[in-house]
Amino acid sequence: MENSVVQIITGGLSNAVIVLLLAPLLQGVQRRITAIIQSRQGPPLLQPYFDLLKLLGKEDIESGDMPVMQR
């Protein structure tokens, strides 16, 4: 019983990780196909990953007296 529960949880977590890792790649493919349809070169396939890395590298900006309320 315990083994099957562990397998279900592990399988669910691995599926979630795979989806989160592949989603930007699929967005890159979609952008590339849209660009080809519009007779453009378009961004590189890995551009969404570059955008995510840039976003994660930015620091939080807090202003005012109550920055907790802004979150």
DSSP file (Angstrom, degrees, kcal/mol; ACC not computed):
  #  RESIDUE AA STRUCTURE BP1 BP2  ACC     N-H-->O    O-->H-N    N-H-->O    O-->H-N    TCO  KAPPA ALPHA  PHI   PSI    X-CA   Y-CA   Z-CA
    1    1 A M     >        0   0    0      0, 0.0     4,-1.6     0, 0.0     5,-0.2   0.000 360.0 360.0 360.0 -47.0    0.0    0.0    0.0
    2    2 A E  H  >  +     0   0    0      1,-0.2     4,-2.2     2,-0.2     5,-0.2   0.876 360.0  55.5 -65.0 -36.9    2.8    2.5    1.0
    3    3 A N  H  > S+     0   0    0      1,-0.2     4,-2.1     2,-0.2    -1,-0.2   0.892 106.9  48.9 -64.5 -40.4    4.8    1.7   -2.1
    4    4 A S  H  > S+     0   0    0      2,-0.2     4,-2.2     1,-0.2    -1,-0.2   0.865 110.3  51.4 -70.0 -34.7    1.9    2.5   -4.5
    5    5 A V  H  X S+     0   0    0     -4,-1.6     4,-2.4     2,-0.2    -2,-0.2   0.911 110.7  48.4 -66.3 -42.0    1.2    5.8   -2.7
    6    6 A V  H  X S+     0   0    0     -4,-2.2     4,-2.7     1,-0.2    -2,-0.2   0.900 111.3  50.6 -64.3 -40.5    4.9    6.8   -3.0
    7    7 A Q  H  X S+     0   0    0     -4,-2.1     4,-2.6     2,-0.2    -2,-0.2   0.891 110.2  49.7 -65.1 -39.5    4.8    5.8   -6.7
    8    8 A I  H  X S+     0   0    0     -4,-2.2     4,-2.4     2,-0.2    -2,-0.2   0.928 113.6  45.2 -65.3 -44.8    1.7    8.0   -7.3
    9    9 A I  H  X S+     0   0    0     -4,-2.4     4,-2.5     2,-0.2     5,-0.2   0.922 115.0  47.8 -65.3 -43.8    3.2   11.0   -5.6
   10   10 A T  H  X S+     0   0    0     -4,-2.7     4,-2.5     1,-0.2    -2,-0.2   0.911 112.5  49.4 -63.5 -42.6    6.5   10.6   -7.4
   11   11 A G  H  X S+     0   0    0     -4,-2.6     4,-2.2    -5,-0.2    -2,-0.2   0.907 111.7  48.6 -63.2 -42.6    4.8   10.2  -10.7
   12   12 A G  H  X S+     0   0    0     -4,-2.4     4,-2.1     2,-0.2    -2,-0.2   0.916 112.8  47.2 -64.3 -43.8    2.7   13.3  -10.1
   13   13 A L  H  X S+     0   0    0     -4,-2.5     4,-2.3     2,-0.2    -2,-0.2   0.898 111.7  50.5 -65.8 -40.0    5.7   15.4   -9.1
   14   14 A S  H  X S+     0   0    0     -4,-2.5     4,-2.4     1,-0.2    -1,-0.2   0.898 109.8  50.8 -66.7 -38.1    7.7   14.2  -12.1
   15   15 A N  H  X S+     0   0    0     -4,-2.2     4,-2.4     2,-0.2    -1,-0.2   0.915 110.3  49.7 -62.5 -42.1    4.9   15.0  -14.5
   16   16 A A  H  X S+     0   0    0     -4,-2.1     4,-2.3     1,-0.2    -2,-0.2   0.910 111.4  48.6 -63.7 -41.8    4.6   18.5  -13.0
   17   17 A V  H  X S+     0   0    0     -4,-2.3     4,-2.0     2,-0.2    -1,-0.2   0.912 111.2  50.1 -65.1 -42.3    8.3   19.1  -13.3
   18   18 A I  H  X S+     0   0    0     -4,-2.4     4,-2.1     1,-0.2    -2,-0.2   0.917 111.5  48.3 -62.7 -43.2    8.3   17.9  -16.9
   19   19 A V  H  X S+     0   0    0     -4,-2.4     4,-1.8     1,-0.2    -1,-0.2   0.916 111.6  49.6 -63.9 -42.9    5.4   20.1  -17.9
   20   20 A L  H  < S+     0   0    0     -4,-2.3    -1,-0.2     1,-0.2    -2,-0.2   0.832 113.7  46.3 -66.8 -31.3    7.1   23.2  -16.2
   21   21 A L  H  < S+     0   0    0     -4,-2.0     4,-0.5    -5,-0.2    -1,-0.2   0.824 116.7  42.9 -79.4 -31.5   10.3   22.5  -18.0
   22   22 A L  H  X S+     0   0    0     -4,-2.1     4,-2.3    -5,-0.2     5,-0.2   0.693  93.7  80.4 -88.2 -19.1    8.8   21.9  -21.4
   23   23 A A  H  X S+     0   0    0     -4,-1.8     4,-2.0     1,-0.2     5,-0.2   0.911  93.5  47.3 -58.1 -46.4    6.2   24.8  -21.4
   24   24 A P  H  > S+     0   0    0      0, 0.0     4,-2.1     0, 0.0    -1,-0.2   0.880 110.6  53.6 -63.4 -34.7    8.8   27.5  -22.3
   25   25 A L  H  > S+     0   0    0     -4,-0.5     4,-2.2     2,-0.2    -2,-0.2   0.922 108.8  48.3 -64.3 -42.6   10.1   25.3  -25.2
   26   26 A L  H  X S+     0   0    0     -4,-2.3     4,-2.3     1,-0.2    -1,-0.2   0.861 109.5  52.9 -66.3 -34.6    6.6   24.9  -26.6
   27   27 A Q  H  X S+     0   0    0     -4,-2.0     4,-2.4    -5,-0.2    -1,-0.2   0.887 108.1  51.7 -65.4 -38.0    6.0   28.7  -26.3
   28   28 A G  H  X S+     0   0    0     -4,-2.1     4,-2.2     2,-0.2    -2,-0.2   0.897 109.3  49.4 -63.9 -40.7    9.3   29.2  -28.3
   29   29 A V  H  X S+     0   0    0     -4,-2.2     4,-2.6     2,-0.2    -2,-0.2   0.913 110.7  50.6 -63.5 -42.4    8.0   26.8  -31.0
   30   30 A Q  H  X S+     0   0    0     -4,-2.3     4,-2.4     1,-0.2    -2,-0.2   0.914 110.7  48.5 -62.7 -42.8    4.7   28.7  -31.1
   31   31 A R  H  X S+     0   0    0     -4,-2.4     4,-2.2     2,-0.2    -1,-0.2   0.903 112.1  49.6 -62.8 -40.7    6.5   32.0  -31.5
   32   32 A R  H  X S+     0   0    0     -4,-2.2     4,-2.4     2,-0.2    -2,-0.2   0.918 111.3  47.9 -65.9 -43.7    8.8   30.6  -34.3
   33   33 A I  H  X S+     0   0    0     -4,-2.6     4,-2.4     2,-0.2    -2,-0.2   0.910 111.3  51.0 -64.1 -41.7    5.8   29.1  -36.2
   34   34 A T  H  X S+     0   0    0     -4,-2.4     4,-1.7     1,-0.2    -1,-0.2   0.908 110.8  49.3 -60.9 -41.7    3.9   32.4  -35.9
   35   35 A A  H  <>S+     0   0    0     -4,-2.2     5,-3.2     2,-0.2    -2,-0.2   0.902 110.0  50.5 -65.2 -40.8    7.0   34.3  -37.2
   36   36 A I  H ><5S+     0   0    0     -4,-2.4     3,-1.5     1,-0.2    -2,-0.2   0.909 108.6  52.0 -64.2 -41.2    7.4   31.9  -40.2
   37   37 A I  H 3<5S+     0   0    0     -4,-2.4    -1,-0.2     1,-0.3    -2,-0.2   0.865 111.4  47.7 -61.6 -35.2    3.7   32.3  -41.0
   38   38 A Q  T 3<5S-     0   0    0     -4,-1.7    -1,-0.3    -5,-0.2    -2,-0.2   0.246 119.9-111.1 -90.6  13.2    4.2   36.1  -41.0
   39   39 A S  T < 5S+     0   0    0     -3,-1.5     2,-0.3     1,-0.2    -3,-0.2   0.885  77.5 124.8  59.1  43.1    7.4   35.8  -43.2
   40   40 A R      < -     0   0    0     -5,-3.2    -1,-0.2    -8,-0.2    -2,-0.1  -0.804  68.1-126.0-121.8 167.5    9.7   36.8  -40.3
   41   41 A Q        -     0   0    0     -2,-0.3    -5,-0.1    -3,-0.1    -6,-0.1   0.899  47.1-165.4 -79.4 -43.1   12.7   35.1  -38.8
   42   42 A G        -     0   0    0     -7,-0.2   -10,-0.1    -8,-0.1     3,-0.1  -0.014  27.5 -50.6  81.8 171.7   11.4   35.3  -35.2
   43   43 A P        -     0   0    0      0, 0.0    -8,-0.1     0, 0.0     0, 0.0  -0.295  67.3 -86.3 -76.7 164.6   13.1   34.8  -31.9
   44   44 A P    >   -     0   0    0      0, 0.0     3,-1.7     0, 0.0   -13,-0.1  -0.304  38.8-112.5 -65.2 157.4   15.3   31.8  -31.1
   45   45 A L  T 3  S+     0   0    0      1,-0.3   -17,-0.2     2,-0.1     4,-0.2   0.820 116.8  51.9 -61.6 -30.7   13.5   28.7  -29.7
   46   46 A L  T >> S+     0   0    0      1,-0.2     4,-1.8     2,-0.1     3,-0.6   0.329  75.9 107.5 -90.3   8.9   15.2   29.1  -26.3
   47   47 A Q  H <> S+     0   0    0     -3,-1.7     4,-2.6     1,-0.2    -1,-0.2   0.873  74.0  56.7 -57.7 -41.1   14.1   32.8  -25.9
   48   48 A P  H 3> S+     0   0    0      0, 0.0     4,-2.1     0, 0.0    -1,-0.2   0.874 106.8  50.5 -59.5 -34.4   11.5   32.0  -23.3
   49   49 A Y  H <> S+     0   0    0     -3,-0.6     4,-2.4     2,-0.2    -2,-0.2   0.910 110.1  49.6 -67.0 -41.1   14.1   30.3  -21.1
   50   50 A F  H  X S+     0   0    0     -4,-1.8     4,-2.2     1,-0.2    -1,-0.2   0.902 110.4  51.0 -62.4 -40.5   16.4   33.4  -21.5
   51   51 A D  H  X S+     0   0    0     -4,-2.6     4,-2.4     2,-0.2    -2,-0.2   0.900 110.0  49.6 -63.8 -41.0   13.4   35.6  -20.5
   52   52 A L  H  X S+     0   0    0     -4,-2.1     4,-2.6     2,-0.2    -2,-0.2   0.915 110.5  49.4 -64.3 -43.2   12.8   33.5  -17.4
   53   53 A L  H  X S+     0   0    0     -4,-2.4     4,-1.2     1,-0.2    -2,-0.2   0.898 111.9  48.8 -63.3 -39.5   16.4   33.6  -16.4
   54   54 A K  H  X S+     0   0    0     -4,-2.2     4,-0.6     2,-0.2    -1,-0.2   0.911 112.3  48.5 -65.7 -41.7   16.5   37.4  -16.8
   55   55 A L  H >< S+     0   0    0     -4,-2.4     3,-0.9     1,-0.2    -2,-0.2   0.897 110.9  49.9 -65.6 -40.8   13.3   37.8  -14.8
   56   56 A L  H 3< S+     0   0    0     -4,-2.6    -1,-0.2     1,-0.2    -2,-0.2   0.747 106.0  58.4 -70.1 -22.0   14.6   35.6  -12.0
   57   57 A G  H 3< S+     0   0    0     -4,-1.2    -1,-0.2    -5,-0.2    -2,-0.2   0.615  85.9  97.5 -82.1 -12.6   17.8   37.6  -11.9
   58   58 A K  S << S-     0   0    0     -3,-0.9     2,-0.2    -4,-0.6    -3,-0.0  -0.451  73.3-124.6 -78.1 150.3   16.0   40.9  -11.1
   59   59 A E        -     0   0    0     -2,-0.1     2,-0.2     1,-0.1    -1,-0.1  -0.604  28.0-100.4 -92.4 156.3   15.8   42.1   -7.6
   60   60 A D        -     0   0    0     -2,-0.2     2,-0.6     1,-0.0    -1,-0.1  -0.491  29.3-143.8 -73.8 141.1   12.5   43.0   -5.8
   61   61 A I        -     0   0    0     -2,-0.2     2,-0.5     6,-0.0    -1,-0.0  -0.938  17.7-173.8-108.3 121.5   11.6   46.7   -5.6
   62   62 A E        +     0   0    0     -2,-0.6     2,-0.3     2,-0.0     6,-0.0  -0.957   6.9 173.7-117.0 131.9    9.9   47.7   -2.4
   63   63 A S        +     0   0    0     -2,-0.5     3,-0.2     3,-0.1     7,-0.1  -0.941  37.9  22.0-134.6 157.1    8.6   51.2   -2.0
   64   64 A G  S    S-     0   0    0     -2,-0.3    -2,-0.0     1,-0.2     0, 0.0  -0.231  94.5 -64.5  84.6-174.6    6.5   52.9    0.6
   65   65 A D  S    S+     0   0    0      1,-0.2    -1,-0.2     2,-0.1     3,-0.1   0.742 124.4  44.6 -85.0 -25.3    5.9   52.2    4.3
   66   66 A M    >>  +     0   0    0     -3,-0.2     3,-0.8     1,-0.1     4,-0.7  -0.644  55.1 160.3-123.9  73.8    4.1   48.9    3.9
   67   67 A P  H 3> S+     0   0    0      0, 0.0     4,-0.8     0, 0.0     3,-0.4   0.763  75.0  65.5 -66.6 -22.3    5.9   46.7    1.3
   68   68 A V  H >4 S+     0   0    0      1,-0.2     3,-0.6     2,-0.2    -2,-0.1   0.862  96.5  56.0 -65.6 -34.2    4.2   43.6    2.7
   69   69 A M  H <4 S+     0   0    0     -3,-0.8    -1,-0.2     1,-0.2    -3,-0.0   0.778 100.1  59.8 -68.7 -26.1    0.8   45.0    1.5
   70   70 A Q  H 3<        0   0    0     -4,-0.7    -1,-0.2    -3,-0.4    -2,-0.2   0.779 360.0 360.0 -73.7 -25.9    2.1   45.2   -2.0
   71   71 A R    <<        0   0    0     -4,-0.8    -1,-0.2    -3,-0.6    -2,-0.2   0.474 360.0 360.0 -80.4 360.0    2.8   41.5   -2.2
